[in-house]
């Protein structure tokens, strides 16, 4: 099921500009540079037939806790779509996540500059579940399978695009563990919580 994300979520300043040249030929996750506690890791898909430029594992703050999101940043403008799409796109696209061949469903959520893939939430904030993050940290291969294009009348829905990330190239699972530590940091509620009278 796909949803439009209301409002603007945190955008990593300069991520796409920095990721473009830095990601050329890169393998696996690349942690946020020049910070003591990285809050995101970027990977270029090892293969894809979609307009996905970068896959980002990011630490985000929900209403009650911090958690991680999987964000897809697209090349060029336009919606998430197969590179050679000539057919119309669905109003309700689907995604399935597969780590080392074991599949699970997730949701697609669309923002102005990126697409979020999540299998749980904190209130209205889409996040990745701890069980999925465990698999992401220890797995070897992540495949995102998409059903984006409208099928001809009478034809069953099918996946028409995919993106693969090599989870163990480069720093591998250590990068996922590093970003997960961001989610374990205490969330400061002082500024948001009204004081009693």
N, C-alpha and C positions, 0 to 999 in steps of 0.2 A: 504494500500500500504506500502511496506517495503523498506527501504533504508539503505545503508551502510554509517555510519558517517565517513567522511573523517577526518583523523588526530585523535588525542587523546583529548577527552574532560577532564575537570577537574575531577580528581579522589580523593575521600576523603581518605586521608592517613589512612591506617589501618582500614577502615570502616568494611570490611568483617571480619577481625580478631577480632575487637572489638564487632561487632554485633553478631557473633556466640554465645559465652557464655552469653553475656548480654541479648540476645533476647530469650533465652530458657524460655519458659513459659510466656513471656511478652505479654501484651495485648495492642493493639492500638499503637499509635505513641509514639516514644521515642525520645525526642529532643537531638540534639548535646550537649554534656556535657562540663562543665568547660569553657564556653565562655559567654560573656555578651550578644551577639546577635547571637543566633543559626542560622546557614545557611542551616541546613537540619534536617529532622525528618525521623526516620526509623521505619518501622512496619514489623513484621513477618506476613505473611498471616494467617488468622484464619483457612482457608482451601485452599488447592490447589492440583491439580493432575498433576502439571507441576514441572519442576526443578527450581522453584523460591525460593530462600532462604530469600530475603529481598526486600521490596518495599521502595523506598527512595523518599521523596519529597525534592528536592534540589533547592537552589537559584543559578542561573547561570547568567553570564554576556553575553549578546548578543552584536551585533555591536552598537546598539543605546540605549539599556536599559537593566536593569536586569529583569529577569523573573524566573518562576519556571518550573522545569521539573519533571516528574514522571519517575524514573529509576528502573529497575528490575535487581537485582544482582542474579546470578544463582549459584546453588550448583554444585560443580564439574566443569568439563570442558565440552565443547561442546556447541551446539546451544540451544536456547530456544526450549523445546520439552516436550510432555507428558512424565511422568515418565515411562509409560509402552509402549512407542512408538516402534512398530515393523515395521511400514510402513515408506515410504520415506516422507521427509518434503518438503513443497512447496517452490518454489522460491519466491513467492509473498504472504506471510502470511498476515492475517488480524487480527485486534483487534477491539473490541467494548467495550466501557466503560458504565457501568450502575450504577447509584447512586439511591438507593431506588427504583429500578425497571425501572427508566427512562433512556433509552439508547441513546448513540451518538457514531458516528464513530470517530476514531483517527488513527494516523499513527504509525507504528513500525519503529524504526531506530536502527541499530545495530552498536555498538562500540566493541572494543576488550574485555572489561571486563563487559559490562552491555548492557541492552536494554533500549532505551528511548521510552516512550509512550507520544505522544503530539497531541494536536488538533489545534495548531496555531504555528506561528514562528515569529522571529525577524530576517529578512534577511534569512540567512541559519541556524540560531540557533533555533532548535525545542523547543517550550515552551507550557505551558498550558494557555488557555484563562482565562480571569478574570471571565467569566460566569461559566466555569467549576470549577474554584477555589472556587467561592461562594458556589456551590453545595457541593464540597468536604469539605468545612468548616462547613456546617450546616447539611449535610447528616448523615445517620446512617450506611449505608452499601455500600461499593464500590465493584462491581464485574467486573473483567476484563475477557472478553470472547475472546478466541483465535481460529482461524482457521489456524492450522499449518500443518496438515497432508494431503497429497494428497489423494483425494477420488478416488475410482474405476471409470473407464471410464463410463460416463453416469449418475453418481450420482451427485446431486446438492451439492455445497459447504455447509458445516455446521461447527458449532463450535465444537471443539474436546478437549478443555481444558479450565480451568478457575482458577482464584485466587480470593479470597474474603478477604477484609480488613474491620475490624470493626472500623468505623470512630469515634465512640464516646467512645470507651474504653480508659482507661487511661486519658490523658489530652484532648483527643478528638479534637474538633474544635479549641481549644486554641492553640494547637500545629501548626495547619495549619496557623492560624492567625499570630503566632510568626514568622514562616518562611516567610510568605508574607511580613512582615515588612522589611526583608532583601532586597526584590525587590524594596521597596520604598526608600531605601537609595540612595543618589545622586551618580551617576557614575562619577568617575574622568576621564576626557578626556585629562588632561595636558600631560601625557606621550605619548599618541597616536596621538594627533593633531599637525601637523607641524605648526610652528609659521610663520607668514607672514614676508617677507623680507623687 
